[in-house]
Amino acid sequence: MAITHEEARVLAAGTHRDPFKVLGPSEDGTEIVALLPGAHRVWAVNATDQRELVQRWGDVPVFVGESLPYYRLRIEWNGGYVEEKEDPYRFTPVIGSLDEHLISEGRHESLWQVLGAHPMQHENVPGVHFAVWAPNASRVSVVGDFNVWNGIAHPMRLRGSSGIWELFIPGLTEGETYKYEILTAEGELMPLKADPVGFGSEMPPANASVVRALGKHSWQDGAWLKKRAEVDALTTPVSVYEVHLGSWRREGWHDLIDYVADLGFTHIEVLPITEHPFDGSWGYQPIGMYAPTIRYGLPEDFQAFVDRAHQKGIGVIADWVPGHFPTDAHGLGYFDGTALYEHQNPQEGFHPDWNTLIYNYGRPEVAGHLRSNALYWLQEFHLDGLRVDAVASIIHRNYSRKDGEWVPNKDGGPENYEAIEFLKTTNDAIERTVEGAMMIAEESTTFPGVTRATEHGGLGFDFKWNLGWMNDSLRYFGLDPIYRKYHSDLLTFGITYIFSERFMLPISHDEVVHGKGSLYGRMPGDHAAKLGNLKAFLAYMWAYPGKKLLFMGQEFGQPSEWNYESELDWHVLEDKGHAGVLSLVRDLNSLYRQQPALHRSDSDPHGFQWLLVDAVDEQVYAWLRRGWAGDRHVVVVMNLNPIERDGYRVPFPLAGRWIEALNTDAAHYHGGNRGHGGAIETEPVPMGNEAQSALLKLPPLSVIYFVEEQS
């Protein structure tokens, strides 16, 4: 016989280490062995013949009989129900040896095409192929509704030393729920695990993986992708609208693209859309790194959203979280009974701030899992970039840890060499394979070279969030104007390092939660003063070197702190002051796009020059923005005091007529409409280092943009 009584008993107990050795057709082609818990009688059948398989050993649900070519199994289940189905154990492997090799070395850049659950035709039979990495397991089984969640029914095949288990289950289709039942090397059953490379999930709080087919959406964004590959984001306008899709509007986010396009933003950045168990994490504690959260629809729904955005001229960026993962039992933690994705030592593998687990970036398969995940989102969903969350926590072993609570690197320092290498190779892979995609680092320390090319020793990001600018600017604008003259360094210090990296200026979701209030709420004074300060802040931000990011609601001065469980305060747009803020943001984006001086030289010291920086008592500032040869110069003048200044002399870099292109005090923005009638003329009166100057009317709490008139 092809199977012994002992082997049958071990199979039925779910402890056989190599089920394909005994199940299905025997190597010599004489017998068929089937493991079918709950079956009463079984036959092997084909178009011309049938053979009954016999349950040889009492209540052990293993059936053995004479072989039959190209057979199916006819099963009479206990209770009398009869069905005919394919035998999963008669099929050859799907995964090739090259895939195994590349996965083991962490070099497989299309991991999602091999692992996960894929509907497919295998040997001319439709079904679903499952594959998962669990190198220290003694058995892995696929369980789901299709086998009543019985781990004995569908044990998988281990592929050599790669640690990859696979099984093709014929007859299954898209929409099946499933998990993996894993028996550890010590013979203990783990809690059922979701698929680390699953493409779908049940609606939380349910957490089984769901079979989802990739490639269903028919893309129409070829022109966008071609254009994206031809432009350099460094020298083009990048104005990002950051969104939590679930709380933008509660009735749905399908009007979002038109809204963003109308306001002139160049990109939408969505908070993490990877599957996550807890709504209150906003997606920053993901478990399904390859699954778009079902909260907003199916994978093809998100693909269609990105496609529509591209056809409207809007790029889409997603927050990506490769720094940690939650400890939920169905997740990656102790996946196969060992610290597989995380470190064994909690001083390396547990995050004290977030009570989460930290990836072991030094393990090739783990680094490859994450690197391929980044490529997955950029390639399968045509995303235009990833904003990488909490980079400081990734690259520093001592992040948020006291002395004695962290493990130094091999040189005794705090740098996480393995994580740094992971980020470098990921950025290099994206630059090599996804033309025009942006990689943006949320990095909160002075770690050097975040946006320097990897071949020159940097991390290889395209942009870094300027959190120093953000903190200093919010502190300054939050001050009562009476005290601002004592803290002018909060506005001026940032220029001393602004060209050390390629920066993005973020006013993100982090600044409007956890008791911080809204941007409007952080401004001093009564309602009118808050609106004046807010408009001045936004105009200051758009005039400052660096790409822009604004979290939803701040574009109209949302009064309340962001709450992920409700929608934005849309009703406040009935107030003309809040509506004026919205109009200002629309015009700021328009001017930002129109004037190359405001975006071409963000990382070039030639692109910025102070004109007036020492009027500390008045808190009046002026600077010049330059673009390339032939671009119009832009002069920005700020009066950050609630006092109107008429006849205030400001230096200008060139003689001639300057158009008043934007004034935050304009009536259109519900201001006092104090300005210059559309333009000013300079006078040959030297001031500072300039030969020209002009007498200006500076409304209180205002910012004015003057654009050089060219004949």
C-alpha positions in Angstrom: 0.0 0.0 0.0 1.0 3.7 -0.6 0.3 4.5 3.0 0.7 2.7 6.3 -1.7 2.6 9.2 0.7 4.8 11.2 1.0 7.4 8.4 -2.8 7.4 8.2 -3.1 8.0 11.9 -0.6 10.8 11.8 -2.4 12.4 8.9 -5.7 12.3 10.7 -4.1 13.8 13.8 -2.8 16.7 11.6 0.9 16.1 12.5 2.2 14.7 9.2 5.2 16.8 8.1 4.9 15.9 4.4 1.2 15.2 3.4 2.0 15.3 -0.3 4.3 12.3 0.2 1.2 10.1 0.9 -1.9 11.9 -0.3 -3.1 11.9 -3.9 -1.8 9.5 -6.5 1.1 7.3 -5.4 4.5 7.7 -7.1 4.1 4.3 -8.8 0.6 5.3 -10.0 -1.1 2.3 -8.4 -3.1 3.9 -5.6 -5.0 7.0 -4.5 -5.0 8.2 -0.9 -7.5 10.9 0.2 -7.9 12.5 3.6 -11.6 13.5 4.0 -12.8 14.2 7.5 -16.6 13.8 7.6 -16.8 11.6 4.5 -18.9 8.3 4.5 -18.0 6.9 1.1 -15.5 8.0 -1.6 -14.9 7.1 -5.2 -12.3 8.1 -7.8 -14.2 8.8 -11.0 -13.4 10.0 -14.6 -15.4 10.1 -17.8 -15.3 6.3 -18.3 -14.7 4.6 -15.0 -14.9 4.8 -11.2 -13.0 3.1 -8.3 -14.2 3.1 -4.7 -11.7 4.3 -2.1 -12.0 2.3 1.1 -11.6 3.6 4.7 -9.2 0.9 5.8 -8.6 1.8 9.4 -11.9 2.2 11.2 -12.6 5.8 12.1 -9.4 7.2 10.6 -10.8 9.4 7.8 -8.2 8.2 5.2 -9.5 6.5 2.1 -7.4 4.3 -0.1 -8.1 2.7 -3.5 -6.9 1.7 -6.9 -5.6 4.6 -9.0 -7.5 6.1 -11.9 -6.0 8.6 -14.5 -7.4 12.2 -14.6 -9.8 11.5 -11.7 -12.1 13.5 -9.5 -13.4 12.5 -6.1 -17.1 11.7 -5.6 -17.8 12.1 -1.9 -20.8 11.0 0.0 -20.7 13.0 3.2 -22.1 11.8 6.5 -25.7 12.8 6.3 -26.1 11.7 2.7 -25.0 14.8 0.7 -23.0 13.8 -2.4 -20.7 16.1 -4.3 -18.0 15.6 -6.9 -14.7 17.7 -6.6 -11.1 17.7 -7.7 -8.4 16.3 -5.4 -6.0 19.1 -4.4 -3.3 16.5 -3.9 -3.1 15.3 -7.5 -1.8 18.7 -8.7 1.9 19.6 -9.2 3.5 22.6 -7.5 2.9 26.1 -8.7 5.9 27.9 -7.3 9.2 27.6 -9.1 12.6 27.1 -7.7 13.8 30.6 -8.8 10.9 32.2 -6.8 11.9 30.2 -3.8 15.5 31.2 -4.1 14.7 35.0 -4.6 12.3 35.0 -1.6 14.9 33.3 0.6 17.4 35.9 -0.3 15.0 38.8 0.1 15.4 39.8 -3.5 12.0 38.9 -4.9 10.5 42.3 -6.0 7.2 40.8 -7.1 6.5 38.8 -3.9 2.8 39.3 -4.2 2.7 37.4 -7.5 3.9 34.3 -5.7 2.7 34.4 -2.1 -0.9 35.1 -1.0 -4.1 33.6 -2.4 -4.5 33.7 -6.2 -7.5 32.6 -8.3 -6.0 30.8 -11.3 -6.2 28.0 -13.8 -3.7 25.3 -12.8 -3.4 22.3 -15.1 -6.6 23.5 -16.8 -8.6 23.4 -13.6 -9.9 26.6 -11.9 -9.2 27.2 -8.2 -7.1 29.2 -5.8 -3.5 28.8 -5.1 -2.4 29.6 -1.5 1.2 30.2 -0.5 2.7 31.4 2.8 6.1 31.7 4.4 6.4 29.8 7.8 9.8 28.2 7.9 9.6 26.9 11.5 6.2 25.3 11.3 5.7 21.5 11.3 2.4 21.9 9.5 0.4 24.6 7.8 -3.1 24.2 6.6 -5.6 26.4 4.8 -8.9 26.7 6.6 -12.1 28.5 5.8 -15.8 28.1 5.2 -15.0 25.7 2.4 -13.7 23.1 4.9 -15.6 24.2 8.0 -12.4 25.6 9.3 -10.9 22.2 9.8 -7.1 22.2 9.8 -6.9 18.5 9.1 -8.7 18.8 5.7 -6.1 20.9 3.6 -2.5 20.6 4.8 0.0 22.4 2.6 3.1 21.3 0.8 6.5 22.5 2.2 8.8 23.7 -0.6 12.3 22.5 0.4 14.3 24.7 2.7 12.6 28.0 1.7 10.0 27.7 4.4 7.3 28.4 1.8 4.1 26.3 2.0 1.7 26.1 -0.9 -1.5 24.4 -1.9 -3.7 24.7 -5.0 -7.4 24.1 -4.0 -9.5 23.5 -7.0 -13.0 24.8 -7.2 -12.5 27.8 -4.9 -13.2 31.2 -6.2 -12.8 34.9 -5.3 -14.5 35.9 -2.1 -13.6 32.9 -0.1 -12.6 33.7 3.5 -9.6 31.9 4.9 -6.8 31.8 7.4 -3.8 29.6 8.1 -3.7 27.0 10.8 -0.1 26.6 11.9 1.4 23.8 14.0 4.7 24.8 15.6 7.8 22.7 15.7 6.9 21.8 19.2 3.5 20.5 18.1 1.4 23.4 19.5 -1.4 25.1 17.4 -1.0 28.8 16.9 -4.1 31.1 16.9 -5.4 31.1 13.3 -3.4 33.5 11.3 -4.5 36.0 8.6 -2.5 35.9 5.3 0.6 38.2 5.5 0.2 38.7 1.7 -3.5 38.5 1.6 -5.2 41.0 -0.8 -8.5 41.3 1.1 -10.0 41.0 4.6 -13.4 40.7 6.3 -15.0 43.9 7.6 -13.6 44.5 11.1 -13.9 43.3 13.8 -14.0 40.1 11.8 -10.4 39.5 10.6 -10.2 36.5 8.2 -8.4 37.0 4.9 -10.5 37.1 1.8 -9.5 35.8 -1.7 -9.3 38.8 -4.0 -8.2 38.7 -7.6 -5.6 41.3 -8.8 -5.6 43.0 -12.1 -9.4 43.4 -12.5 -9.4 47.2 -13.1 -8.8 48.5 -16.7 -6.5 51.4 -16.3 -7.0 54.6 -18.3 -4.2 56.7 -16.9 -1.5 56.1 -19.4 -1.1 59.7 -20.3 -0.7 60.6 -16.6 2.0 58.0 -16.0 3.9 59.1 -19.1 3.8 62.7 -18.0 4.8 61.7 -14.4 7.9 59.9 -15.7 9.0 63.0 -17.6 8.8 65.6 -14.8 11.0 66.2 -11.8 9.0 66.6 -8.7 11.8 68.6 -7.1 11.2 71.5 -9.5 7.5 71.3 -10.0 4.6 72.3 -7.7 3.7 69.7 -5.1 0.7 70.7 -3.0 -0.7 67.8 -1.0 -4.2 67.5 0.6 -3.9 64.9 3.4 -7.1 62.9 3.9 -8.6 60.3 6.2 -11.1 58.9 3.8 -13.6 57.7 6.5 -14.1 61.1 8.1 -13.8 63.6 5.2 -17.5 63.1 4.5 -19.5 60.4 6.3 -21.7 59.9 3.3 -18.8 59.0 1.2 -15.5 60.2 -0.3 -16.4 60.0 -4.0 -16.6 63.8 -4.4 -13.1 64.2 -3.0 -11.3 64.2 -6.3 -13.5 67.0 -7.7 -13.1 69.0 -4.5 -9.3 68.7 -4.5 -9.1 69.6 -8.2 -11.2 72.7 -7.6 -8.9 73.8 -4.9 -5.8 73.3 -7.0 -3.9 70.8 -4.9 -1.6 68.6 -7.0 -1.9 65.5 -4.9 -4.1 63.7 -2.4 -2.4 61.8 0.4 -4.5 59.2 2.1 -3.8 58.0 5.6 -2.8 54.3 5.5 -5.3 52.3 3.5 -3.8 49.0 4.5 -6.1 46.7 6.5 -6.1 47.3 10.2 -8.1 45.9 13.1 -8.7 49.0 15.2 -10.4 52.1 13.7 -8.8 54.4 16.2 -5.3 53.6 14.9 -6.4 55.4 11.6 -4.5 52.7 9.8 -1.2 53.2 11.5 -1.3 49.8 13.1 -1.7 47.6 10.0 -2.0 43.9 9.8 -3.0 43.4 6.1 -0.1 45.2 4.4 -1.2 43.9 1.0 -4.9 44.5 1.5 -6.7 47.8 0.9 -9.0 48.1 3.8 -12.5 46.8 3.1 -13.9 49.9 4.9 -13.7 51.8 1.6 -14.4 49.0 -0.8 -12.6 46.3 -2.8 -9.1 46.6 -4.3 -10.6 47.5 -7.7 -12.5 50.3 -6.0 -9.3 51.9 -4.8 -7.7 51.4 -8.2 -10.6 53.1 -9.8 -10.3 56.0 -7.3 -6.6 56.4 -8.2 -7.4 56.2 -11.9 -10.1 58.9 -11.6 -7.7 61.1 -9.7 -5.1 60.7 -12.5 -7.6 61.6 -15.2 -8.4 64.8 -13.2 -4.7 65.7 -13.0 -4.3 64.7 -9.3 -1.6 62.4 -8.0 -2.3 60.0 -5.1 0.1 59.3 -2.3 -0.5 56.8 0.5 1.0 56.6 4.0 3.1 53.5 4.4 3.9 51.9 7.7 6.9 49.6 7.6 8.0 50.4 11.1 5.9 48.3 13.3 2.8 46.0 13.5 0.2 45.2 16.2 0.2 42.3 18.5 -3.2 41.0 17.6 -3.3 37.2 17.7 -4.3 36.8 14.0 -1.3 39.0 12.8 2.4 38.6 12.2 3.5 38.2 15.8 5.1 34.8 16.6 3.6 33.8 13.2 5.0 30.2 13.0 5.6 29.8 16.7 8.8 31.8 16.6 9.8 35.5 16.4 9.6 35.3 12.6 8.9 38.9 11.4 9.9 40.5 14.7 13.0 40.3 17.0 13.0 37.8 19.8 14.5 40.4 22.2 11.8 42.9 23.2 14.6 45.6 23.5 14.8 45.3 19.7 11.4 43.9 18.8 8.8 45.7 20.9 7.8 49.3 20.6 7.2 50.9 24.0 5.3 53.9 22.8 2.8 52.1 20.6 2.7 48.6 22.2 3.6 47.1 18.8 6.2 44.8 17.4 9.2 45.9 15.3 10.2 44.2 12.1 13.5 42.4 12.0 15.0 44.2 9.0 18.2 42.1 9.2 16.3 39.0 8.1 16.3 39.0 4.3 12.8 37.5 3.9 11.4 40.2 6.2 13.1 43.1 4.4 12.0 41.5 1.1 8.4 41.2 2.3 8.3 45.0 3.1 10.3 46.1 0.0 8.0 44.2 -2.2 5.0 45.6 -0.4 6.1 49.2 -1.3 6.5 48.1 -5.0 3.1 46.4 -4.8 1.2 49.6 -4.0 3.1 51.6 -6.6 2.7 49.1 -9.3 -0.7 47.4 -8.7 -2.4 50.6 -7.6 -0.4 53.2 -9.7 0.2 55.3 -6.6 2.4 58.3 -7.2 4.4 58.0 -4.0 4.6 56.7 -0.5 5.0 58.8 2.7 7.0 56.5 5.0 5.7 56.8 8.6 8.0 57.2 11.6 11.3 56.8 9.9 13.1 58.0 13.0 11.8 55.0 14.9 13.0 52.7 12.1 16.6 53.9 11.9 17.3 54.5 15.6 17.6 51.5 17.9 17.3 53.8 20.9 14.1 55.6 19.7 12.0 56.5 22.7 14.1 54.2 24.9 16.2 55.0 28.0 19.8 53.9 28.5 19.9 50.2 29.1 16.7 49.6 27.3 18.1 49.2 23.8 20.6 47.0 22.0 23.5 48.8 20.4 24.6 48.0 16.8 27.9 46.1 16.2 29.8 49.3 16.6 28.1 50.2 19.9 25.9 53.0 18.4 22.2 53.6 18.2 21.9 53.5 14.4 20.0 50.5 13.1 22.3 49.5 10.2 19.9 46.8 8.9 16.9 49.2 8.8 19.0 51.8 7.1 20.0 49.3 4.5 16.4 48.3 4.0 15.3 51.8 3.4 18.1 52.4 0.9 17.5 49.3 -1.1 13.7 50.0 -1.1 14.2 53.6 -2.4 16.7 52.3 -5.0 14.3 49.6 -6.1 11.5 52.1 -6.5 13.7 54.6 -8.4 14.8 51.8 -10.7 11.3 50.3 -11.4 8.6 53.0 -10.9 9.3 56.1 -12.9 8.3 59.4 -11.3 7.2 57.9 -7.9 8.0 60.0 -4.8 9.3 58.6 -1.6 8.7 61.0 1.4 10.2 60.5 4.8 8.5 61.5 8.1 11.8 61.8 9.9 11.9 63.9 13.0 15.6 64.0 13.9 18.7 65.6 12.5 19.9 62.3 10.9 21.9 63.5 7.9 21.3 62.7 4.3 17.7 61.6 4.4 17.2 62.9 0.8 20.7 62.4 -0.4 21.2 59.7 -3.0 22.2 56.3 -1.7 25.3 56.2 -3.9 26.4 59.3 -1.9 25.7 57.8 1.5 22.1 59.0 1.9 18.8 57.2 2.5 17.6 58.0 -1.0 14.2 59.7 -0.2 12.9 62.4 -2.5 11.5 64.6 0.3 11.6 64.8 4.0 8.9 66.3 6.2 10.2 69.5 7.8 9.0 69.0 11.3 11.4 71.6 12.7 9.7 74.3 10.5 6.3 73.0 11.5 7.0 73.1 15.3 8.6 76.5 15.2 6.0 78.1 12.9 3.1 76.8 14.9 4.7 78.0 18.1 5.2 81.5 16.6 1.7 81.9 15.2 0.2 80.6 18.4 1.7 83.5 20.3 -0.2 86.6 21.1 1.2 89.2 18.6 2.4 91.3 21.6 5.0 88.6 22.3 6.0 87.7 18.8 8.9 90.2 18.7 10.6 88.2 21.4 10.5 85.0 19.4 11.3 86.1 15.8 13.9 83.4 15.6 11.1 80.9 15.3 10.4 82.3 11.9 14.0 83.0 10.8 16.0 80.0 12.1 14.5 77.5 9.6 16.2 79.2 6.7 19.6 78.3 8.1 19.0 74.6 7.4 16.3 74.7 4.7 18.6 73.7 1.9 20.3 70.8 3.8 17.6 68.4 2.6 14.7 68.5 0.1 11.8 69.4 2.4 8.0 69.2 2.5 6.2 71.5 4.8 3.6 69.5 6.7 0.6 70.6 8.7 -0.6 67.0 9.1 -3.2 65.1 11.0 -0.7 64.8 13.9 -1.1 68.6 14.6 -4.9 68.5 15.0 -5.4 65.6 17.4 -4.7 64.5 21.0 -5.8 67.8 22.6 -3.8 70.1 20.2 -7.0 71.5 18.7 -7.3 72.7 15.1 -5.1 75.0 13.2 -7.8 77.7 13.5 -8.1 77.0 17.2 -4.4 77.4 17.8 -4.4 81.0 16.5 -4.7 83.7 19.2 -7.5 86.3 19.6 -11.2 86.4 18.8 -12.8 84.9 15.7 -11.7 87.7 13.3 -8.1 87.6 14.7 -8.0 83.8 14.4 -9.1 84.1 10.8 -6.5 86.8 10.1 -3.7 84.8 11.7 -4.8 81.6 9.9 -4.8 83.3 6.5 -1.4 84.9 7.2 0.0 81.5 8.3 -1.2 79.7 5.1 0.2 82.5 2.9 3.5 82.3 4.8 3.5 78.5 4.3 2.9 78.7 0.6 5.6 81.3 0.1 8.2 79.4 2.1 10.7 77.1 0.4 9.4 73.5 0.4 6.6 71.5 -1.0 3.2 71.8 0.8 1.0 69.4 2.8 -2.2 70.4 4.5 -4.6 68.1 6.4 -8.2 68.2 5.5 -10.4 70.8 7.2 -7.6 73.3 7.7 -8.2 74.7 4.2 -11.4 76.3 5.5 -10.3 76.8 9.2 -12.1 73.9 10.8 -12.8 75.1 14.4 -12.8 71.7 16.1 -10.1 69.1 16.6 -10.2 66.3 14.1 -12.3 63.3 15.1 -12.0 60.2 13.0 -15.5 59.1 14.0 -17.3 62.1 12.5 -17.0 64.2 9.4 -15.4 67.7 8.9 -17.2 70.8 10.1 -18.6 71.6 6.7 -21.3 73.8 8.1 -18.8 76.5 9.1 -18.5 77.4 5.4 -21.8 79.3 5.9 -19.6 81.8 7.7 -18.0 84.3 5.2 -14.7 84.2 7.2 -14.3 80.5 6.8 -15.4 80.6 3.2 -12.7 83.3 2.7 -10.0 81.0 4.0 -11.1 78.4 1.5 -11.0 80.9 -1.3 -7.5 81.9 -0.2 -6.2 78.3 -0.3 -7.6 78.0 -3.8 -5.8 81.1 -4.9 -2.6 80.2 -3.1 -2.5 76.9 -5.0 -3.2 78.7 -8.3 -0.5 81.3 -7.8 1.9 78.6 -6.6 1.4 76.6 -9.8 1.5 79.7 -12.0 4.7 81.3 -10.6 7.8 79.0 -11.1 9.7 81.1 -8.6 7.5 79.6 -5.8 8.4 76.0 -6.6 11.4 75.6 -8.9 14.1 76.4 -6.5 12.9 75.0 -3.2 16.2 73.2 -2.5 18.5 75.8 -4.1 19.8 78.7 -1.9 19.6 80.9 -5.0 15.8 80.6 -4.7 15.5 82.5 -1.5 16.8 85.9 -0.2 15.9 87.9 2.8 14.9 91.5 2.0 13.7 92.5 5.4 14.5 90.4 8.5 15.4 92.8 11.3 12.2 94.7 11.8 11.7 92.8 15.0 9.6 95.3 16.8 7.1 95.7 14.0 7.3 91.9 13.0 7.4 92.8 9.4 9.3 90.4 7.1 10.1 90.4 3.4 11.8 88.0 1.1 12.5 87.2 -2.5 11.7 84.0 -4.3 13.6 83.3 -7.5 13.1 80.6 -10.1 15.2 80.0 -13.2 16.4 82.4 -15.7 13.4 84.2 -17.3 11.0 83.4 -14.4 9.3 86.3 -12.7 10.6 87.2 -9.3 8.2 87.1 -6.4 8.5 89.3 -3.3 6.6 88.3 -0.2 5.8 90.9 2.6 4.3 89.9 5.9 3.0 92.1 8.7 2.4 89.7 11.6 1.1 92.4 14.0 -2.5 93.5 14.4 -1.5 97.0 13.5 -1.9 98.5 10.0 1.2 100.1 8.7 0.7 102.7 5.9 3.7 104.1 4.1 6.0 101.3 5.3 9.2 101.1 3.2 10.3 97.7 2.0 13.3 97.0 -0.2 12.8 95.4 -3.6 15.4 93.6 -5.7 14.5 95.2 -9.1 13.2 98.5 -10.3 9.8 98.7 -12.0 6.2 97.7 -11.6 5.2 94.8 -9.3 1.8 93.3 -9.5 -0.1 92.7 -6.2 -0.8 89.1 -7.0 -2.3 88.1 -3.6 -3.3 89.9 -0.5 -4.7 88.0 2.4 -6.7 91.1 3.5 -8.6 91.2 0.2 -12.4 91.4 0.4 -12.6 88.1 -1.5 -11.1 86.5 1.6 -13.4 88.4 3.9 -10.7 90.9 4.8 -10.6 94.7 5.0 -9.6 95.1 1.4 -6.6 97.3 2.2 -4.1 97.1 -0.6 -2.4 98.8 -3.5 -4.9 99.1 -6.3 -3.4 96.1 -8.2 0.3 97.1 -8.4 3.1 99.3 -7.0 6.1 101.1 -8.5 9.5 100.9 -6.9 11.6 104.0 -6.2 15.4 104.5 -6.4 15.6 104.8 -2.7 18.3 102.4 -1.4 17.4 100.2 1.5 19.4 97.4 3.0 21.4 95.8 0.2 18.9 96.8 -2.5 19.0 99.9 -4.6 15.2 100.0 -4.9 12.3 100.2 -2.4 8.7 101.0 -2.2 6.3 102.5 0.3 3.6 99.9 1.1 0.3 99.7 2.9 0.5 96.7 5.2 -2.9 95.6 6.6 -2.8 94.0 10.0 -2.0 90.3 10.2 -1.5 90.1 6.5 0.7 88.6 3.8 1.1 90.2 0.3 2.7 88.6 -2.8 4.2 90.9 -5.4 5.1 89.5 -8.8 7.5 91.2 -11.1 5.8 92.7 -14.1 7.6 91.7 -17.3 7.1 93.5 -20.6 
